[in-house]
Amino acid sequence: MATGSSSSGAGRSSPSQLRRLLQVSEASAKRMQAVADLLLLASEIRPVLSGPAEGPGAEAAEPHAEQLAYERCRESIALCAKNLEILIFDVQTHLYMGRYAQVCDSLASTAELVVALTERAAHAGYLAATGTAGSQPAGPGALDRYGLCRAHLELERSWTRLRDTPVCELNSRELMDVSTSISRNLRMLSEPCLAASEQVDEPFVREQLRLGIKCVTSSATALIACIRAFKEQPGELSHRRCVLFGAPLLESVQALLGLCAEPVLQGSGAVLSPQGRAIHTSVLAGAMSVVAACVLLCRGVRGVAQQPDGRRLPELRHKLQGAACAASHGCTLLLHALRDALQPTSMDANGINLL
């Protein structure tokens, strides 16, 4: 029954709906994978979420404060897992019924939730691992590289959305969303860098940070001016200008990130004991399982957008159901790893639970 509804819904779908579905599925997969690459595959282990006892220049947190932060992360991850199951079900239901606008909304919300889950899992893994005997926490730095990289990813996502959306579909809401995202992420970049320029001792780095901020701000101002001009007079020429001035913004941000990656601004990563590394690996493996499953879900949705005639629907439906099961299994693995991390002696140096 669902298959028939989906086929008829797909038959009535417009090219713009399918194009939007394709864009959202690709953007969602790319967003989740990019955050996973930054947090779950990073060579250095650092805290992710800033709290009262964390961040640049902070003193070491009290043990009970770290335990409280860990418990909050674990509770938040459990809530994310429950909501993720609901969203994945919504994606499948809307897709089978041919409600592609709702699929796009649910898929974007899924990506947002997976990003939040990944951040909390990486932070919980850091807290649990550095709490083991013989481990040392990360040394404070003037800048949080992950926060800056996230801002860069969001700026790139906004520009891609602006570039790939046809002129006829760039309405006031789309333009407002893009402009708001650019302004918000520009602040996320410039404010920490400006604060860091006041802390660093090396004159060249201090001045270069300020110049880098000016470069990024100027590029963003030029892009937003183009967006406003497009809003007043839509057309291919105005759209081309937006694309042209978006590229220098991303280039200037990339240059600023390169400067921010220098050791004088970054501090040092955590040093983990074998026990701590085993715990950290176990938690991150669970999170990666969730990300991988949700990326597969996005690919299944993309397949539907690319084959709207419904010929491959049974195959794609099977893949979507498999991705949903894999996501649920990944959440279970992650929650078990977080539970086992509270009992470090139950895990050997290879991350195997001995209980």
N, C-alpha and C positions, 0 to 999 in steps of 0.2 A: 504493500500500500504506500509506504513511504517512498519507494522507488518510483512509482508512478507519479506521485505528487511532485517529486523532484524533477522528473523528466519534463512534466508539463510546465513547471516553474522555470526550468532552464530554457524551454522553448520560447517563453514570453520575455526572457531577459533581453535587455538592450545592450548594444555594444559598450555604452558608457558604464553600465553596471558591471559587466564582465571585466572591463579595463580597470575599474576601481577595485574589484575583487582581486585581480592579479597584482595590482600595486600594493594593496594592504597586506596580502599574504607574503609577498616578497619582502616588504619593509619590516613586517613583524618578525619573520625568520631572521633577517639580518640583524635586527636590534637585539634579539635574545642571544644570538651567537656572538655578537660583538661584546656584550657585557660578560658572557661566559669566558670569552678569551681573555678579557681584562682581569677577571677575578679568579677564575677556576684554573687557568693555565699559566698564571703569572709565575715568574721565577722567584720573585721576592714575596714574602708573606708579611702583610701589613693589616692593620685594622681598617674596616670599611666604613662603619657608621660612627660618626662623631658623637660623643656624649660629654657630660660634665668632666669626666676624668680622662678624656681622650683629646687628641688633636695636637697641633703644633705647640711645643713648649709645655705640655701638660706633665704633671708628675705621675708616677706610677699609681695605678688605681689600687684601692684597698681590696683584699681578697673577697670580702662580702659584696662589694660593689661590682666586681667582675662577675661574681656568681649571679647577682641580680640581673645584670645586663645579659648574661647568657640565657637565663630563664625567660626573659622577655623576648629574646630572639627566637627561642624554641617555641614559645606560645604563638608568636606572630607567624612563624613558619607553618605551624599546625593549622592556623586560620587560613593562611594562603593556600594550603593544600586542599582544604575543604572548598574554598571558593573556586579554585582552579578546576576541580571536578565539575562544578556547576557550569562554569563558562565553557568547558570543552563539550559538555552535553548540549549547551545552547548552540555552539558552532555547528555541531552535527545536525541538530534538529532544524535549524534555519536553513542549512545547506540543502537538506533533503526536500524541504518545502519550497526551495527556490527563492527564499527571502534573502537576497544577496546584500542588501543594505544592512540588515541585522547581522548577517555573517561578518561583515566588515567591522561593525561595532564590537561584536563579541571577540573577534580575533585580535583587535587592537587592545581590548581590555585584558585578554589572555597574555599578550606580550608584556603589558605593563605589570601584571601580577607576577609573571615569571621573573622579570627583572628584579622586582622587590624581593621575591623569594631567594633569588641568587645572591643578592646583596646581604641578606640576613644570614643565609647559610655560610657565606664566606666569612662574615664577621663572627658568627658562632664558632666556626671551625678555628678561627684565629684565637678566640678567647679560650676555648677548650685546650688547644694545643700548647699555648704559652703558659697555661696554668699547670702543666706537668713539671715534675722535678727535672732540673737540668736544662730547661728551656729559658730563653731570654726574649722579652718583648721587643717589638720594633722600636728603634730610636726615633724620637720626634724630629720632624723636618718642618721647614717653613711652609711647605705646600702639600696638599693632598692630590697626588697625581691622578688617582681614580676619579675624583670629582671633576677635575679639569678635562679628563678624557671623556667622561660622560657628557659634559657640556659640548665638547667637540662633536660627539656622535649625534647629539640632538640637533645641533646646527646643521650638520650634514644631512640629517633626515629632513629638516625643514626645507633646505635648498633643493633636495631631490624631489620632494613633494611639489615644490613650486615649478621645477623644471619639467617634470613628467606629466603634470596635469594639463590637459588641453585648455586652450584659452577660453573656450565656451563654458568650461566647468569651473573656472576660477572665479567663484562668486565672492561676495563680501565676507561671508563666514570663513571661507578657506583663507582668504587674504589676512583676515584678522587673526586667525589661528597661527598662521606662519609668522606674522609680525610679532605677536605676543611671545611665541616660542623663541624667536631670535633675540628679543629684548631680555627675556628671562635668562637665557643661557649666556648671553653676553655679560650679564651681572655676575653669574656664577664663575665666569672666567676672570673678569677684571678685578672684582673686589678682593679675592684671595691674593692675586698677583700684586695688587697695589699694597696690601698689608705686608706681603713678603718683602717687597722692595724697601720697606722701612726697617726690616729686621736683618737683612743680609749685610755682611761687613764689606764684601768685595765691591769696590766702586763700579767696575764695569758691569757686573751682573745687576746691581741695583739700578743703574741708569738704563740698561738694556731692557729690564722688565718694564720700566715706565714707557720706554719707546715702543715696546711690543704692544702694550695696552693701547697706546695712541693709534698704532697701526690697525689693530683689530677694530677699535671703536670707529675710526674713519671709514674703514671698509664696510662695517655694518650700517653706518649712517648713509652711505651711498646706496646700499642695497635697499634699505627701508624707503629712501626717497624714490627709488624706482618702483617699489611696490605701491606707494601712494599715487604715483603718476599712472600706473596701470589701473588702479581703482577708479581714477577720474576719467581715464580714456583707455578702455580696454582695447587690445589689439595685438597682432603679432609683433609689431615693432616694440611696444612697451614690454611685452613678455620676453623678447630677446634681450632687452636691456637688463631685466631682472636676472636672467641666466648669466649674462656677462659679468655683472657686478657681484654675483654670489660666489663665483670661483675665487676671486682675490680674497674674500673673507675667509674661506676655508684654508687658503694657502697661508694667510697671516696667522691664523689660529694654529696651524700645524707648526709654523716656525716658533711661535710662543711656547707651544708644548715641548718642542725640542730643547729650548732653553730651560724650561721648568724641570726637565728630566735630569739636569746636571746634579751631581752628588751634593753640592753645596746647598741645594734647596730641598733635597729629598729625604735626608736622614738615612737610617739603615733599616734593613728588613729584620724580621725576627729570626732568631737562631733556635731551632727545635731539637729536642732530644729524639732518639728513635721512637720512644713512646708517643711523644707529641706529634711527630711526623705521621705516625700510623693513624692517629686520631684525625689529624687534619686531612689526610688522604681519604679516609673513609667518609667523612662529612662531604667533602667536595665531590667525591664520586657519586654520592646520592644526588647532589644538586645537578651534576652534569647529566645524569640519567633523565631528570625532569626536563632539562633544557633540550636534550636530544629528541625526546619524545614530542615536545611541543613544536620543534622545528619540523619534524616529520608531519605533524598535523598541518602546519602551514603549507608544506609541499603537496599534501593531499588536496587541500583547498585550491592551491594553484593549478593542480591537474584538472579540477572541475572547471576552473575559469578558462583553461586552454582547450578543453573538450566539452563545450556547452551542449553538444547534441545528445549527450547521455550514453553514448556507446560504451564508454569505459566506466560508467557509474558503479556497477557491481564491484569491479576491481578496486576503484578508488574508495568506495564505501568500506570495503574490507580493510584497506590501508588506514583509513581514518579510525576505525574501531580498534585496530591494532595499536595505533598511536595513543589513543585514549587509555587503553589498558597499560601501555608502557609508561605513560605519565603517572597513572595511579600507582604502579609498582615502584617507580622512581621516588615518589613521595613517601611511600612506605619505607624504602631503603634509607632515605634521608632522615626520617623521624627515628628509625631504629638506631642509626649512627649517632644521632644527637642524644638519644637515651643512653647508649652504651658509653658515650664520652663522659658521662657522669661517674662511670665506674672504670677508670683507666686500667686497673689491674686485670680487667676481664678481657683485654685486647693485647695480642702479642705485637712484636715490632713490625709485623707485616700487615697490621690492620685486621687480623682475623679474630673474631669474637670467640673466646675460649669457654664461655659459659654455655 
